[in-house]
Amino acid sequence: MLPSNLLVARKYRDTIYPVYAKLNDVNLVLAERLIQAFNDHLMKRKREVEEAIAGLEEQGYDYRFVRGLAVLLERRCQFEVEASVNPRTLRSRLFHVTSKEGVPSTLHERWRLMIEEAKSHGISIQEVENSLYADLDEELVLTAFNPIDADALVRRYNLSLTQTLLFRSSEMEFTASGNWQRIFRGIRWLGLIYTIQRQREDYWVKVDGPISLFKLGHRYGSRLAQIVPHIIASRDWSIRAKVLRRQSDRQLLNLKLDSRKHGVFLKKDESGIKEAYD
């Protein structure tokens, strides 16, 4: 899923639908540039990665699309604290010293304090400076990145738009051609509340949503979204749901998706659901 502020959707009367990113040259080039940006910033600080992403936003792309792709790529990253000494320990020691001697009021006094800390830890003054706030989010270092190709990234973005909308659903109904064993295993493992109707060789399944009368909340919404990749892994599928566009809204809107119209935008990828029940 994506943060709600990055959701791109349109409303028409009582219907809402996600605005899927087309798999055209413009979007694929942007996806490739973002992937390359993460590759180029290995062993660099997170703020430098974010600056590169912001640079792409300034080139005329929709910031929600750029940030949405970046969110998905960031989930494929590993960020770590890189410091010569524990940042919290270092800050605690400096706070202790300044609480007794007072906060340095000149650069000379600050420099003297840094020299004393460097000597006590057996490191350089620059290492003290680098370590002081190395555990802040923007100062974390990108130590590993699992890349993905541009086409798969854009499709996964479209899948995430779908999941983000369903996160605020009161109910979801769907049918699919085949893949039922895996779908039902996923539903049971995720603890979703559902009913099934037999329709010839297939089934029509209704799943209660996170904003239903049960008021099941955030965790349940995440679980419901996780079943979507299994549904769209089928050759033919159809999803209907009633969703809230915003948390403050009162009107439930209709969401209708099917493989014929929307399958081309979505990745048939089941990685969106945990495999612990296998």
N, C-alpha and C positions, 0 to 999 in steps of 0.2 A: 504494500500500500504506500501511498504518499501522504505527506502532511496535508491537512484539509485546505490550507491556504494555497496549495499548488494544484488543487483540483481544477481541471478545465472541463466545464460542462455547460450545456445550453438547455434552456427551458422553453417549451412551446405549449401554451395552455396548461394542460394537466400532465404533460409528458416531459421527461428529462432524459438526456442522453449524453454520454461522454463524447468529447471532441477528440477523436483519435488522431494521432499524428500519422500522416501519410508516409509511405515508404518511398519517398521521392529523393532525388539527389540532394536537395537543400537540407532535408532533415538527416539524411545519412551522413552527409559531410559534417554537419554539426556534431552528430554522435561520435564520428571518428575523431574529430578535433578534441572532444572532451576526453575520450579514451586516451588519446595521445598525451593530453595535459597531465593526466594522472600518472602515466608511464614516465613522463619527463620529470615529474616531481618526486620520484622515489628518493628517500633519504632527505627530503626537505620538509619544512614545517607546514602544518595544516593551513596556516594563514596564507602561505604562498600558493597553495593549491586553490584556495578560495579567491585569491586575487586573480589567478588565471581564469577561473570560472566567471568572475565579474567582468573580465575583459571581453568575454564572448557575449555577455548580455548587452554590452555597450555597442555591439556591432549590428544591432537591429533585430536580434532574435527575441521571441517572447520569453520574458524572464521566467515564467512558470514552466515552460518547456525545458529551458536550460537547467534550471534548478532541479526539476523533476528527474532529468537524466543524471544529474550530478548526485542526487540522493541515492539513486540505484547503484551508481558506481562506487560511492563512498561505502556502501554496505559490503563491497567486495574488497575493502581495504583493511589493513591492520595499522593502527596508529599506536605508537609507544612513547613513553617518557624517556628522553635521552638526557641524562644529567650526570655530572661527576660526583654529585652528592645529593642525597634526598632533598628535594625542594622544600618539603614541609619542615624537615629538621633544620634546614638552613634558615628559613624564615623565622622559625621559632627562636633560634639562637640570636638572630639579629633583633627581633622584637625584645628579647630579654635584655640585650645590651642597651638598646635605645630607651627602654623603660627606666634604666638606671642613669644613663649618661645624657639622655635627651636625643631627640631626632636631629640628625645632621642638618645644619642650616646653610652650609656652604659645600661646594664641590670638593674642597680640600678635606673637610671632615668626613664626607661620604667616602672619598678615596682611601682615607686612613682606615675606615671601618672595613672596607673591602679587602685591603691588604692584610689586616689582622685575621679575617675569616679565611683568606686564601692560605695563609701560613698555617693556621690551625688544622686545615684539611689536607695540606700538602698539595694544593692545586694552584693553578694560575688565577689571576684576578678575572680574566676573561671567562674562565670556567665557572667562577662564582657568579658572574653576571648571567651567563647562559643557563645556569642551574636554578637561579632564584625563582623563576616562574615557569619552569619547563613542564610542569604538570597542568598548566592551564590548557583548555581545549585547543586554542589557536596555536599553541606552542608545541603540540604533539608532533612527532615525526612520522611520516609515512614510510613504514618499513617493509610493507608487502602489498601487492596489488594483483588481484586475479582478473586479468582482462577478459573482455567479451567482444564479439564482433558487433559492428554498428547495426546491422539488421536485427540481430537478436536483442540488442539494447532497446531499440525503438519499439519492437513488439512487446518487450517486457514492460516498457513504460505504458503502453496501451492497456495491458493486463492490469497494471497497478491503478490506472484510472477507474477501471471497472470495479476492482476490489474496494477502492476508496468510496465509491458511490454506495456499494452494497453494505459498507460498514455502518451506514445509517438507515438501514432498511427495517421495516416492520415485518416483512415476510418476503421470501423468495421462493418462486416456483420454477422448476426446470424439468426438461426431459433431454434424453441423449440417446444416440444409437450405439449400443454396446458400452463397454468399459464399466458396466454396472457393479461388478464385484469390487473393483477398486474404489468406485465412488461410495458404495455403501460402507466399505471398511473405513474410508476416510470420515464419513459422517458419524459413524459410531465412535471411532477413536477420538474425534474432536468434541464429542459430547453434545452434538446439535440436536435440537428438538424437532422432529419431523414426522410427516405422515406420507404414506405411499398409496397411489392408485395404479392398478394394473391397466395398461392400454395395449391390448393385443400382445405383441412381442416386447413392448417397451413399458416403461413406468413413467408416471407423472408424480414428481416429488415436491412437496411443500415443506419448506424449512422456516421455522419462526425466526424473525430477525431480532437484533439486539435492542430495538426500540419498541418491541411488541408489548403486550400487556404484562409480560414477565419482567420488563425493565432489566434485562440481563447485562447491559453495560458493555464496557470497552473490551474486556477479555473475550466475551462471547462474539462480539462483532469481528474481532481479529480471527477467531476460529471459523466463522462463517465465510470470511473472505478467502481463507486458505483452501476451501473446497473448490473454488472456481477453476483453478488450473486443471483439476481432474475432469470437470465437466467439458471444458473446451478441448480436452485431448481426444474427445470422441469425434467421429467423422461428421455427424450432424448433431446439433444441439440447439436448444432454445431456452432462454432465461427471461422470466418476468419477475418484477419486484416492485414494491412500493417503498419509496425512500423519501427522506427529508433532505432538501438541498443544504440547509443550514440547521444547526442545532436549535436556533431560536425560532425557526419556522413552525407553523402548525399544519400546513397543507401537505399531505402525502402526494408525491408525484409518481407517475407510472414510468418504469424503466422496462424497455423491451429490447432484447438482443437476440440474434440468432446467427447460426453459422453461415447462412447464405449471404447476409448483408455485412456481417462484422467479422467473420472468421479470418478474412484476409489480413486484418490489422493485428490479430492476436497470435501470440506464440503458443503453439501446442507444447507446453512445458509444464511438467508436474513438479518442478522444484519448489513451487510455492507452498507445498504442504509437507509437513514433517513426515519422515519415513519411519518413525519409531515403532509403528504398529506392524511393520513388516516382520 
